[in-house]
Amino acid sequence: MATFLQTGGAISMSDINGVFGRGNSLSSYLGTTYYTAGGGPYSFPGGPISFNNFYGTGPSPNVTISLAQLQSASLQEFVGGYGYITLTFNTNGTWSCVGSISGTIASGNWASPTTTSVGNNYWIRWTRTASTLGGGSSTPSSGWLGLDAARTITVTNNGTSGGYVDSTYTLEISTNSGGSNIVASCTGTYLYVFNEF
């Protein structure tokens, strides 16, 4: 579920930054979009703002974030020469795996419910933990990338006869650009492209 600030009691700048991740100055939150457990989107005032404005708010709607479908997933493409496989995370909360020959191999949601711009409130990072790249290439590890745009991992086989290219990734999603609030992760996501000829 999305993280929301408490609805009463003492609240600090550290609490606010821990949930929203926009820094330790109230001015950096002027006009920022927020949600409550009851709905949204709403916007903080563009003028004077106080700690009281933050009670019960969070950076995203009541959304479940999960990468469970990709935990130890084996995503494979068999080609007859050059070919590739991609794993794309879309800003609407969906993901898809597409092969150059097969088309869509698998798809699912990283956010539920999906909405047009749910990705505006999340960042993704992948770490390549293993690879065999003798006849091709794969996307290297990344820093934190905003999901306000589609983000894609690609494994490419350059057509070496009988060759294969594979890479294994750890995937993480955070509610802030520094990764201090990771809300979903998975390990062992395996992308494989085999040239059968």
Buried (B, 14 or more C-beta within 10 A) or exposed (E): EBBBBEEEEEBEEEBBBBBBBBEEEBEEBBEBBBBBBEEBBEEBEEEEBEBEBBBBBBBBBBBBBBBEBBEEBEBBBBBEBBBBBBBBBBBBBBBBBBBBBBEEBBEBBBBBEBBEBBBBBBBBBBEBBEBBBEBBBBBEEBEBBBBBEBBEBBBBBBBBEEBBBBBBBBBBBBBBBEBEBBBBBBBBBBBBBBBEE
